[in-house]
């Protein structure tokens, strides 16, 4: 089931499942039951002494910290037993009335649990004990401490250990071991909302993991049962913690798409078989049984994970035609330079973490201690312009994934693989052979002209972005009980990429705000880019890291899947929905490392890009920006082309370049999030710096004429901001889909309401992605309940003070919403720029100014009040 369909369901719904079956509790037997071999203690598999001892220690810990008391009080179970009596207690069917009562209360965190026992051997997702300790929604009163990842892993292993192998094969209808393989998967236990089927909490897998770089060590949040981008050291909250990806070894079967549940989407980027619309002809690997340390199924062997990672962006750049290095050439970076090698840190029980080494997000690239420099070629127009603002371009910047007049998005034909960084920063220049300094900015065009002229040596910067593989050395495994399964293990693909600025938001959360051919939606917030998820791409991984030549599942490495929803067929069951859609508060924080939390837009690229040959492309990182911050600035300026990952800073830079039009904002950030200029209406008392070290636009009166004062994209310097420690990751990481969707809904309402003249003439209708309107100011307001700050509204915009907009009694609406100020600027076609004192801000004339009070609060009778500011500061509100 696709997430967009599930959003439309009411709180009571019938789950129509792809396998013609329905989900129910109680009398309907679960598909994992084997009627010929009923579950009984005598049918449990043997558990190694070491694993049994570990489980007993875990039980003692649960007793000491209040967890067993919680289960006894809720379900009447007794975990004080021992030996065979304890195992009987673990696998007996729970009291159906007590379990139903527990499920009824959403606050309990059990309403998305689908099992009927404390432990269902072989199935952690159907084991209430596992759900209790692994689900971030379960937060019982009285517990004193939450569990470590290693403890969760141990229980996971114990549940698999109790499963009889022949019974598992029977449940999955596996006829022979020859039909199975050993494979490494990235995997998570997810709440119902985050699973492919949205029906209940489940184990979710992919053959690709997405780890992220950071400048702080990893931080595991026990309460939310996940690693978090927030540093463990509160004093360093503006930095970002590395985010690992977790992997495990599994026995897997090869299946077609109708045997599993897949993360799906109706927003696509490709026009051929490179997305999930063509899954019917593809094969996938589905895990059916985890292999772990001291697993009796594999002779009590230890699991020896291996990894291989490589970064070759800079080396590929140095090999590009027309590039000359000053002295030394960059070499590839390998695992020892890029990812944590400490076995104590990267081994979490029987699972494995790929963890980027925490380091400066970007830093000067060096070989033998010397900074590397390359000679900037002069600007040329043909065969393609080799400049893009502050970057040297190594190949043409494609116009792909744009909205067309017929209101659909141009498909990406994947005709321009990026085998070296597309963007290379050139705002710095060699100084005295060994150091460098930023090019000086001037009131004339000397800064831009020097970059165009080129012929100077610019330093290279590196980051820790890379890709690779995770494998297992299977030589120690004894496969006597698995005769027929090849010892060779299929590796997982590992991507270590840029930080996720919005870890609480996934691309699919914004799916209803984008379009692609074939959808019924008539509007997109995103003029360029969009919200397609990497999990919907069907492109093979980097063949230099993963040998895919003989792998019939190579193009489904990016798929995100869970098990099939199999129930007694022909039965339709209504039950309480456990889905928490993106516009509701979920009450817990999320993070993830599977491909559905990454972007599937590959041009120019954020998380990954596509490389190789036109007819033989693959997913890789070698074509990403050098450094990634250079890409980041342009992506953010183009309405956050990857809106669930990269911030939308379009309103900071909207006046830059392109004579009449630049991408409008799509996911509005508030004034304090993009920075408030001390020279603007807020004055020095409220000056702040945004997430990128820059400051947003403001209205300024010059010679009795209103202008927009804004930061020029060609002079903003995200690279040097990052080097100077000016990036602030703390403001955005706490934003959730709920908040951002409210902002988008209010933005759309404003755009639909304001006069038609503010839209591109060649397009009909008030489409958010096509508007000329520039969101100059945005702040959150509780209309009618609290005064508005109106920090970015000039005192003399209307009358002599701001009471007309700040005082709560003057509010035209009721409820939480936003104060949005829009302007329509004159075209940016002046050869002479009106630069401010800092030489990176400039001004454009205002053609119109609109002030909007807006809310998405369902309790408010009116949703929007707007007024155009006329000459002389007169105002006439229109309310609807």
C-alpha positions in Angstrom: 0.0 0.0 0.0 1.3 3.4 -0.9 1.6 6.0 1.9 -0.5 8.5 0.0 -3.4 6.1 0.0 -3.2 5.4 3.7 -3.3 9.1 4.5 -6.8 9.3 3.1 -8.2 6.6 5.3 -10.2 7.5 8.4 -9.4 6.4 11.9 -11.5 3.3 11.4 -10.7 1.6 8.2 -10.6 -1.6 6.2 -7.1 -2.5 5.2 -7.2 -3.8 1.7 -3.9 -5.6 1.3 -2.1 -6.4 -1.9 -2.3 -10.1 -1.4 -6.1 -10.2 -1.2 -6.1 -10.7 2.5 -6.9 -8.7 5.6 -5.3 -8.0 8.9 -7.0 -8.9 12.2 -6.3 -9.9 15.7 -7.6 -12.7 17.9 -9.4 -15.5 16.0 -7.6 -15.1 12.7 -4.4 -17.2 12.8 -1.2 -15.4 11.8 0.5 -16.5 8.7 3.5 -17.5 10.7 1.6 -20.4 12.3 2.5 -23.9 11.1 -0.7 -26.0 11.8 1.3 -29.2 11.3 3.8 -28.2 14.0 2.1 -26.2 16.7 4.2 -24.0 18.9 5.3 -25.8 22.0 8.4 -25.7 24.2 9.4 -29.1 22.9 9.5 -27.6 19.4 11.8 -24.7 20.2 15.3 -24.8 18.9 18.2 -25.1 21.2 19.9 -21.9 22.4 23.7 -21.7 23.0 24.8 -21.5 26.7 26.3 -18.0 26.0 23.2 -16.6 24.4 21.0 -18.1 27.2 23.2 -16.5 29.8 23.0 -13.2 28.0 19.2 -13.4 27.9 19.1 -14.2 31.7 21.2 -11.1 32.3 18.8 -9.1 30.2 15.8 -10.3 32.1 17.5 -9.4 35.4 18.2 -5.9 34.0 14.5 -5.6 33.0 13.5 -6.6 36.5 15.8 -4.1 38.1 14.5 -1.3 35.9 10.8 -1.8 36.2 10.1 -3.3 32.8 8.9 -6.7 34.1 6.6 -5.0 36.6 5.1 -3.1 33.7 4.4 -6.3 31.8 3.0 -8.0 34.8 0.7 -5.2 35.6 -0.5 -4.8 32.0 -0.7 -8.4 30.8 -0.4 -10.6 34.0 2.8 -12.3 32.7 5.4 -13.6 35.1 9.0 -13.2 34.1 10.3 -14.3 37.5 10.1 -17.9 36.3 13.0 -20.0 35.1 13.9 -22.9 32.9 11.1 -24.6 31.0 8.4 -22.7 32.9 9.9 -19.4 31.7 9.9 -20.5 28.1 6.3 -21.6 28.4 5.5 -18.1 29.7 7.4 -16.5 26.9 5.6 -18.4 24.1 2.1 -18.8 25.5 -0.8 -16.8 23.9 -1.3 -13.7 25.9 -4.7 -13.0 27.6 -6.7 -11.7 24.6 -8.8 -9.3 26.7 -5.8 -7.8 28.4 -4.0 -7.5 25.2 -7.0 -5.9 23.5 -7.3 -3.4 26.4 -3.6 -2.6 26.1 -4.0 -2.0 22.3 -7.0 0.3 22.8 -4.9 3.0 24.3 -2.8 4.8 21.8 -0.7 6.3 24.6 0.4 2.8 25.5 2.4 2.4 22.3 0.9 -1.1 21.7 -1.8 -0.2 19.3 0.5 -0.9 16.4 1.7 -4.3 17.8 0.4 -7.3 15.8 1.5 -10.4 17.7 0.0 -12.5 20.5 2.9 -13.7 22.5 5.8 -12.3 24.5 8.1 -14.1 22.0 7.1 -15.5 18.7 10.1 -17.5 17.7 11.7 -16.2 14.5 9.7 -13.0 14.4 10.7 -10.1 16.6 8.0 -7.9 15.1 5.3 -10.3 16.5 7.0 -10.6 19.9 5.6 -8.2 22.5 8.7 -8.3 24.7 10.7 -7.1 21.7 8.2 -4.4 20.8 8.2 -3.2 24.4 11.9 -2.5 24.4 12.4 -1.6 20.8 9.4 0.7 19.9 9.9 4.4 20.6 6.2 4.7 21.3 6.3 2.4 24.4 7.2 4.5 27.4 5.8 2.9 30.5 5.4 4.8 33.7 7.8 3.6 36.4 10.6 2.3 34.2 14.0 3.7 35.4 16.1 3.3 32.3 15.8 2.4 28.6 17.9 -0.2 26.9 21.1 0.1 24.8 21.2 -1.0 21.2 23.3 -4.0 22.3 20.6 -5.1 24.6 17.9 -4.8 21.9 20.2 -6.8 19.6 20.6 -9.5 22.1 16.8 -10.0 22.5 16.5 -9.9 18.7 19.0 -12.8 18.5 17.3 -14.8 21.2 14.0 -14.6 19.4 15.6 -15.9 16.2 17.5 -18.6 18.1 14.3 -20.1 19.5 12.9 -20.7 16.0 13.1 -24.1 14.4 14.8 -23.8 11.0 12.6 -26.3 9.3 9.5 -24.6 10.5 10.8 -21.2 9.3 11.4 -22.7 5.9 7.9 -24.2 5.9 6.3 -20.8 6.9 8.1 -19.1 4.0 7.4 -22.0 1.7 11.1 -22.6 1.0 11.5 -26.0 -0.7 15.3 -26.3 -0.6 18.3 -24.5 1.0 19.5 -24.2 -2.6 16.9 -21.4 -3.0 18.5 -19.4 -0.2 21.5 -17.1 0.1 23.5 -15.4 2.8 23.2 -11.6 2.5 23.9 -8.5 4.5 21.0 -6.0 5.1 20.6 -2.6 6.7 17.6 -3.0 8.9 15.4 -1.2 11.5 12.4 -1.9 13.7 9.8 0.7 12.8 6.5 1.9 14.1 3.5 1.3 11.8 3.7 4.7 10.1 7.2 4.0 8.9 6.7 0.5 7.5 6.0 -0.2 3.9 2.5 -1.5 4.6 1.6 1.0 7.5 -0.4 -1.7 9.2 1.7 -2.5 12.3 5.2 -2.1 13.6 7.5 -4.3 11.7 11.1 -5.1 10.8 12.1 -3.2 7.7 15.1 -4.0 5.4 17.2 -2.8 2.6 20.3 -3.9 0.9 21.5 -0.3 1.1 22.3 1.7 4.2 22.6 5.5 4.5 25.1 6.8 7.1 25.8 10.5 7.5 28.9 12.5 8.2 29.2 14.9 11.3 31.6 16.8 13.4 30.5 15.2 16.7 30.7 11.5 17.8 27.6 9.3 17.4 24.9 9.7 20.0 22.4 6.9 20.8 19.1 8.2 22.1 17.8 5.3 24.3 14.3 6.9 24.8 13.7 7.2 21.1 15.6 3.9 20.3 17.7 5.5 17.6 20.8 7.4 16.9 20.3 11.1 16.7 22.0 14.0 14.9 21.9 16.0 18.1 25.3 15.9 19.8 25.5 14.2 23.2 27.4 17.3 24.5 24.7 20.0 25.0 27.4 22.7 24.8 28.0 21.7 21.2 24.4 21.6 20.0 25.0 23.7 16.9 27.2 20.9 15.5 25.9 17.6 14.2 26.6 14.1 15.4 27.5 11.4 12.9 24.6 9.1 12.0 25.5 5.4 11.5 23.7 2.7 9.6 23.2 -0.7 11.1 23.6 -4.0 9.3 23.0 -7.6 10.0 23.6 -11.0 8.4 20.6 -12.9 7.2 19.5 -15.9 5.3 17.4 -14.6 2.5 15.2 -15.8 -0.3 14.7 -14.4 -3.8 11.2 -13.2 -4.4 9.0 -11.2 -6.7 7.4 -8.0 -5.6 4.0 -9.5 -4.8 5.5 -11.6 -2.0 6.7 -8.7 0.1 5.6 -5.2 1.1 7.6 -2.4 -0.6 7.9 1.3 0.1 6.1 2.8 -2.9 5.5 6.3 -4.3 3.7 8.0 -7.2 6.4 10.6 -7.5 9.0 9.5 -9.9 11.9 11.0 -11.7 12.8 8.5 -14.5 11.0 7.7 -17.7 12.1 4.1 -18.1 12.6 1.0 -15.9 14.7 2.9 -13.3 11.9 3.3 -10.8 9.4 1.2 -8.9 6.6 1.4 -11.5 8.2 -1.6 -13.2 8.7 -3.8 -10.1 6.6 -6.6 -11.5 9.5 -8.0 -13.6 12.1 -7.6 -10.9 13.6 -9.8 -8.2 14.2 -8.8 -4.6 15.9 -10.4 -1.6 13.8 -11.0 1.5 15.5 -11.8 4.8 13.9 -14.8 6.6 16.3 -15.6 9.4 19.1 -13.6 11.1 22.5 -15.1 11.8 24.3 -14.0 14.9 27.1 -14.6 17.3 26.9 -18.0 19.1 24.1 -19.1 16.7 23.7 -22.9 16.9 22.4 -22.9 13.4 25.9 -22.0 12.2 28.0 -23.9 14.8 28.2 -21.2 17.5 30.5 -19.2 15.3 31.2 -15.5 15.7 30.2 -13.1 13.0 33.1 -11.3 11.4 31.8 -8.2 9.5 34.1 -6.5 7.0 33.7 -3.2 5.2 35.3 -1.3 2.4 34.8 2.4 1.7 36.3 4.8 -0.7 36.1 8.5 -1.6 37.4 9.4 -5.0 35.8 12.7 -5.7 39.1 14.7 -5.7 41.0 12.1 -7.6 38.4 12.0 -10.3 38.5 15.8 -10.4 42.3 15.8 -10.9 41.8 13.4 -13.8 39.2 15.5 -15.5 40.2 17.0 -18.9 41.3 20.6 -18.5 42.2 20.4 -14.8 45.8 21.1 -13.7 47.0 20.6 -10.2 49.5 22.9 -8.7 51.9 20.3 -7.3 50.7 17.1 -5.6 47.6 15.3 -6.9 44.9 14.0 -4.6 44.7 10.3 -3.9 41.6 8.4 -3.0 40.6 8.2 0.6 39.9 4.7 2.0 38.1 3.2 5.1 40.9 4.0 7.5 40.5 7.7 6.7 36.7 7.7 6.5 34.9 5.4 8.9 35.4 4.3 12.5 37.6 1.2 12.7 37.2 0.6 16.5 35.6 -2.8 16.9 34.2 -1.9 20.3 32.2 1.0 18.8 31.2 -0.4 15.4 30.0 -3.8 16.6 26.6 -3.6 18.3 26.1 -7.2 19.6 25.7 -9.2 16.4 25.0 -6.3 14.2 27.5 -3.9 12.6 27.5 -0.1 12.4 29.1 1.9 9.6 30.1 5.1 11.4 31.7 8.1 9.7 34.7 9.4 11.6 33.6 12.7 13.2 35.7 15.5 11.7 35.3 19.0 10.4 32.4 18.8 7.9 34.8 20.2 5.3 38.5 21.0 5.5 41.4 21.8 3.2 42.4 18.7 1.2 46.0 17.7 1.9 48.6 15.2 0.6 51.8 14.8 2.6 50.6 17.7 4.8 50.4 20.1 1.9 47.2 21.8 0.8 46.1 20.8 -2.7 45.4 23.5 -5.3 44.0 23.3 -8.8 44.2 25.9 -11.5 40.9 27.5 -12.2 40.2 27.4 -16.0 39.0 30.7 -17.5 35.2 31.1 -18.1 33.9 29.8 -21.4 30.3 29.7 -22.8 30.8 26.7 -25.1 30.4 23.8 -25.2 28.6 24.7 -21.9 29.0 27.6 -19.4 31.7 26.4 -16.9 30.6 28.7 -14.1 27.6 28.5 -11.7 27.8 31.4 -9.3 30.8 30.6 -7.1 31.5 27.3 -8.6 33.6 26.0 -11.5 31.4 23.4 -13.4 33.1 20.3 -14.8 30.1 19.5 -17.1 26.9 21.2 -18.2 24.3 21.9 -15.4 21.2 20.1 -16.6 17.8 21.6 -16.5 15.9 18.5 -15.5 13.1 17.7 -13.1 11.5 21.1 -13.8 7.8 21.8 -13.9 6.5 22.3 -17.5 3.5 24.4 -18.6 1.3 21.3 -18.8 1.8 20.9 -15.1 4.0 17.9 -15.0 7.6 17.4 -14.1 10.2 16.8 -16.8 11.5 13.3 -16.4 15.2 12.7 -15.8 16.6 10.8 -18.7 19.8 10.0 -16.9 21.8 11.1 -19.9 24.6 13.0 -18.0 26.3 10.7 -15.5 28.5 12.6 -13.1 31.9 10.9 -12.8 33.6 13.8 -11.1 32.3 16.7 -9.0 30.0 18.8 -11.0 30.6 21.9 -8.8 34.0 22.9 -7.4 34.3 25.9 -5.1 36.6 28.7 -6.5 36.1 31.6 -4.0 39.5 31.2 -2.5 43.0 31.8 -4.0 46.5 30.6 -3.3 48.6 32.9 -1.2 52.4 32.5 -0.8 52.3 29.1 -2.3 51.2 27.2 0.8 48.1 29.1 2.2 45.1 30.7 0.7 42.7 33.6 1.3 39.1 34.5 0.1 38.8 36.5 -3.0 38.1 40.1 -1.9 34.6 41.5 -2.6 34.2 44.9 -4.1 31.4 47.3 -5.1 32.2 46.8 -8.7 32.4 43.5 -10.6 36.0 42.8 -9.8 35.1 39.8 -7.6 33.0 38.2 -10.3 35.5 39.1 -13.0 38.4 37.5 -11.2 36.4 34.2 -11.0 35.5 34.4 -14.6 39.1 35.2 -15.7 40.4 32.2 -13.8 44.0 31.3 -14.2 44.7 31.2 -10.5 45.1 28.3 -8.1 42.2 27.6 -5.8 42.4 25.2 -2.8 40.5 22.0 -2.8 38.4 21.0 0.1 37.4 17.6 1.2 34.6 16.0 3.2 34.0 12.4 4.4 31.3 11.5 1.9 32.0 8.1 0.4 30.4 4.8 -0.6 31.4 1.2 -0.1 30.2 -2.2 1.0 29.5 -4.2 4.1 30.2 -8.0 4.0 30.8 -10.9 6.3 33.7 -13.3 6.4 31.8 -16.6 6.3 34.8 -18.9 6.6 34.1 -19.4 10.3 30.5 -20.3 9.8 29.6 -24.0 9.9 26.9 -24.6 7.4 26.2 -28.3 8.0 22.6 -27.5 9.0 22.3 -25.2 6.0 23.6 -27.6 3.4 23.0 -26.1 0.0 23.4 -22.5 0.9 26.6 -21.1 -0.7 29.2 -19.8 1.8 29.7 -16.7 -0.3 27.8 -13.8 1.2 26.2 -11.1 -0.8 27.3 -7.7 0.6 25.2 -4.6 1.4 25.8 -1.3 -0.3 26.9 1.4 2.1 26.6 5.2 1.4 28.1 7.7 3.8 26.7 11.1 2.8 25.9 14.6 3.9 24.1 15.5 7.1 20.3 15.3 7.1 19.2 18.8 8.1 15.7 17.5 8.7 16.1 14.2 10.4 12.4 14.2 11.6 11.1 14.5 8.0 11.1 12.0 5.1 10.6 12.7 1.4 7.3 10.7 1.4 5.9 13.0 4.1 5.7 15.7 1.4 4.5 13.5 -1.4 1.1 15.3 -1.6 2.9 18.5 -2.5 4.6 17.3 -5.6 3.5 15.9 -9.0 4.8 13.5 -11.6 3.3 12.3 -14.9 0.3 10.1 -14.3 -0.8 11.7 -11.0 -4.1 13.4 -10.5 -2.6 16.3 -8.6 -2.6 19.6 -10.4 0.0 21.5 -8.4 3.5 21.2 -7.0 5.2 23.4 -4.5 8.5 22.5 -6.1 9.5 24.2 -9.4 12.6 22.1 -9.5 13.7 18.9 -7.9 10.9 17.3 -5.8 10.2 14.7 -3.2 11.0 11.4 -4.9 12.5 8.9 -2.5 15.7 6.9 -3.1 13.8 3.8 -2.1 11.8 4.0 -5.3 14.8 4.0 -7.6 15.8 0.8 -9.4 19.5 1.5 -10.2 22.3 -0.7 -9.4 25.0 0.3 -6.8 28.5 1.3 -7.6 30.0 -1.8 -9.3 33.5 -0.8 -7.9 32.1 -1.6 -4.5 29.5 -4.3 -5.2 30.0 -7.0 -7.8 26.7 -7.0 -9.5 27.6 -8.8 -12.7 25.8 -12.1 -11.9 23.2 -10.7 -9.5 19.7 -10.8 -10.8 18.6 -8.5 -7.9 21.3 -5.9 -8.5 18.8 -3.1 -9.6 16.7 -3.6 -6.4 19.5 -2.8 -3.9 17.8 0.5 -3.0 14.4 -1.1 -2.3 12.9 -0.8 1.2 10.8 -3.8 2.2 9.2 -5.8 5.0 7.5 -9.1 5.1 4.2 -9.9 3.4 0.9 -9.2 5.1 -0.5 -12.7 5.0 -3.7 -13.5 6.8 -6.6 -15.9 6.3 -7.8 -14.9 2.9 -11.3 -13.7 2.1 -11.8 -12.0 5.5 -12.3 -8.3 5.9 -11.6 -6.9 9.3 -12.1 -3.4 10.5 -9.8 -2.2 13.2 -8.4 1.0 14.7 -5.9 2.6 12.5 -2.4 3.0 14.0 -1.1 5.2 11.3 0.2 8.6 12.4 0.2 10.7 9.2 2.8 13.4 8.6 0.5 16.2 9.7 -0.1 14.8 13.2 2.1 14.8 16.2 3.6 11.4 16.7 5.0 12.0 20.2 8.4 10.6 19.5 11.5 11.4 17.4 12.5 9.4 14.4 15.6 8.9 12.5 16.5 6.4 9.8 19.2 5.1 7.6 17.4 3.2 4.9 17.0 4.6 1.4 13.4 5.9 1.9 14.9 8.7 4.0 17.2 9.8 1.2 16.4 11.7 -2.0 16.0 10.1 -5.4 16.8 13.3 -7.4 20.2 12.8 -8.9 20.8 16.0 -10.8 22.7 17.7 -9.5 22.6 15.6 -6.3 22.5 15.7 -2.6 22.7 12.3 -0.9 23.9 10.5 -4.0 24.2 11.0 -7.7 24.4 8.7 -10.7 27.6 7.8 -12.4 29.0 5.5 -15.1 28.0 5.5 -18.8 24.8 6.8 -20.3 23.6 3.3 -21.0 25.1 1.8 -17.8 24.6 4.0 -14.8 25.0 3.3 -11.1 24.5 5.0 -7.8 27.6 6.6 -6.4 29.1 9.7 -4.6 32.0 10.6 -6.8 30.0 13.2 -8.7 28.8 15.2 -5.7 30.0 18.7 -5.1 33.5 19.5 -4.0 33.0 20.0 -1.2 29.4 19.0 -0.5 28.7 22.5 1.0 29.0 23.9 -2.5 26.1 21.7 -3.7 24.3 22.5 -0.4 24.1 26.2 -1.1 22.7 25.9 -4.6 20.2 23.2 -3.6 18.9 25.3 -0.7 18.7 28.4 -3.0 16.6 26.3 -5.5 13.7 25.9 -3.0 15.5 23.0 -1.3 15.6 20.6 -4.2 15.6 17.8 -1.7 13.0 19.3 0.6 13.1 16.6 3.3 16.9 16.7 3.6 18.3 20.0 2.4 16.8 23.3 3.8 14.8 25.6 1.6 16.7 28.9 1.5 15.1 30.2 -1.7 13.7 33.3 0.1 17.3 34.2 1.2 18.5 34.4 -2.4 15.4 34.7 -4.6 16.5 38.0 -6.2 19.8 36.5 -7.4 20.4 36.3 -11.2 17.9 35.2 -13.9 16.3 38.5 -14.9 12.7 37.9 -14.0 12.4 34.8 -12.0 14.0 32.5 -9.5 12.6 29.5 -7.8 10.2 30.6 -5.0 10.3 29.1 -1.6 8.4 25.8 -1.2 9.0 24.8 2.5 9.2 28.1 4.3 11.8 28.6 6.9 11.1 31.3 9.5 13.1 34.5 9.9 15.1 33.3 12.8 15.9 30.0 11.0 17.4 31.8 8.0 18.9 34.7 10.0 17.7 38.2 10.8 19.9 41.1 9.6 20.9 43.6 12.2 20.5 46.3 9.5 16.8 45.4 8.9 13.7 46.3 10.9 14.6 44.0 13.8 17.8 46.0 14.4 20.9 44.9 16.3 18.8 43.7 19.3 17.4 40.8 17.3 20.2 40.1 14.9 20.7 36.4 14.3 22.5 34.1 11.9 20.8 31.4 10.0 21.6 27.7 9.7 24.0 28.4 6.8 25.7 31.4 8.4 23.8 33.9 6.3 20.9 36.3 6.9 17.5 36.5 5.2 15.8 39.3 3.3 14.1 42.4 4.7 12.2 45.4 3.5 14.1 48.7 3.4 13.0 52.2 2.4 15.5 54.0 0.2 14.7 57.5 -1.1 11.0 57.0 -0.2 10.9 53.7 -2.2 10.5 50.3 -0.7 13.2 47.8 -1.7 14.1 44.2 -0.8 17.5 43.9 0.8 18.8 40.4 0.3 21.9 38.2 0.2 23.3 37.6 -3.3 23.8 33.9 -4.1 26.9 34.7 -6.0 28.5 36.3 -3.0 27.3 34.2 -0.2 30.1 31.9 0.9 28.8 28.7 2.5 32.3 27.1 2.2 34.0 29.8 4.3 31.0 29.9 6.6 31.5 26.2 7.3 35.3 26.6 7.7 34.7 29.4 10.2 32.2 27.3 12.2 29.2 29.4 11.3 26.8 26.5 10.4 24.1 26.0 12.9 22.5 22.5 12.8 20.4 23.0 16.0 17.5 25.0 14.6 16.4 22.7 11.9 16.8 19.2 13.4 13.9 19.7 15.8 11.4 20.6 13.0 8.9 17.9 12.3 6.7 17.2 9.3 3.7 18.6 11.3 5.2 22.0 11.4 6.6 22.1 7.9 3.3 20.9 6.4 1.4 23.6 8.3 3.8 26.2 6.8 3.3 24.7 3.3 -0.5 24.7 3.6 -0.5 28.3 4.8 1.9 29.3 2.0 -0.4 27.6 -0.6 -3.4 29.4 0.8 -1.6 32.7 0.5 -0.5 32.0 -3.1 -4.0 30.9 -4.1 -5.5 34.0 -2.6 -3.2 36.8 -3.7 -3.8 38.5 -7.0 -3.3 36.7 -10.3 -0.7 39.2 -11.5 1.9 37.6 -9.3 2.3 34.5 -11.5 4.2 33.7 -14.6 2.2 34.8 -17.6 2.8 31.7 -19.6 1.2 29.5 -17.0 -2.5 29.7 -16.0 -3.7 29.3 -12.5 -2.2 30.1 -9.1 0.4 27.4 -8.7 2.8 27.6 -5.8 5.8 26.5 -7.8 5.2 29.2 -10.4 4.6 32.3 -8.4 6.8 35.4 -8.6 6.0 36.1 -5.0 8.9 36.5 -2.7 8.3 35.5 0.9 10.3 38.3 2.6 9.3 37.6 6.2 7.8 34.7 8.1 7.2 34.2 11.7 4.9 32.0 13.8 2.0 33.7 15.6 -0.9 32.5 17.8 -3.5 34.9 16.4 -5.8 36.5 18.8 -4.1 34.9 21.8 -0.6 36.5 21.7 0.9 39.6 20.3 2.9 39.2 17.1 6.6 40.2 17.2 6.6 41.3 13.6 10.4 41.7 13.8 10.9 42.0 10.1 8.1 44.4 9.4 9.4 48.0 9.2 8.0 50.4 11.8 6.9 52.9 9.1 5.4 50.3 6.7 1.9 51.4 7.8 1.5 54.4 10.0 4.0 55.4 12.7 4.2 52.1 14.6 3.5 48.3 14.2 0.6 48.0 16.6 -1.7 47.4 13.6 -0.1 44.0 13.2 1.5 43.2 16.5 -1.4 43.7 19.0 -3.5 40.6 19.5 -6.7 42.5 19.5 -6.0 43.6 15.9 -5.8 40.0 14.7 -8.3 39.1 12.0 -8.0 35.3 12.7 -7.9 33.0 15.7 -5.4 30.2 16.3 -1.9 29.2 15.6 -0.6 30.3 12.2 1.9 32.6 10.5 2.6 36.2 9.6 3.8 36.1 6.0 5.0 39.2 4.2 5.3 38.8 0.4 6.8 41.1 -2.2 6.9 41.1 -5.9 10.3 42.5 -7.0 11.4 44.2 -10.1 13.4 42.1 -12.6 17.1 41.6 -11.8 18.4 43.0 -15.0 20.7 45.8 -13.8 24.4 45.6 -14.8 25.2 47.7 -11.8 24.4 46.1 -8.5 23.1 48.0 -5.6 25.6 46.5 -3.0 25.3 47.1 0.7 28.2 47.8 3.1 29.1 44.1 3.5 29.4 43.7 -0.3 27.3 40.6 -0.4 23.8 42.0 0.2 22.0 44.1 -2.4 18.6 45.6 -3.2 15.8 45.2 -5.7 12.8 47.5 -6.1 9.4 46.3 -4.8 6.5 46.3 -7.2 3.9 45.1 -4.6 4.0 44.3 -0.9 1.4 42.1 0.8 0.9 41.2 4.4 -0.9 38.0 5.3 -2.3 36.7 8.5 -2.8 33.0 7.9 -3.7 29.8 9.8 -4.3 26.1 9.1 -6.2 25.8 12.5 -9.4 23.9 11.8 -11.1 25.8 14.7 -10.6 29.2 13.0 -13.6 30.4 11.0 -11.4 32.6 8.8 -8.2 31.2 7.4 -6.5 34.2 5.8 -6.5 37.9 6.1 -4.4 39.8 3.5 -3.7 43.4 2.5 -1.7 45.0 -0.2 0.4 47.9 1.2 -0.4 50.9 -0.9 1.6 54.0 -1.3 1.5 56.2 1.8 1.1 53.1 4.0 -2.6 52.6 3.7 -4.0 49.2 4.3 -7.4 47.5 3.6 -7.8 44.0 5.0 -9.6 41.3 3.1 -10.7 38.3 5.1 -11.8 34.9 4.0 
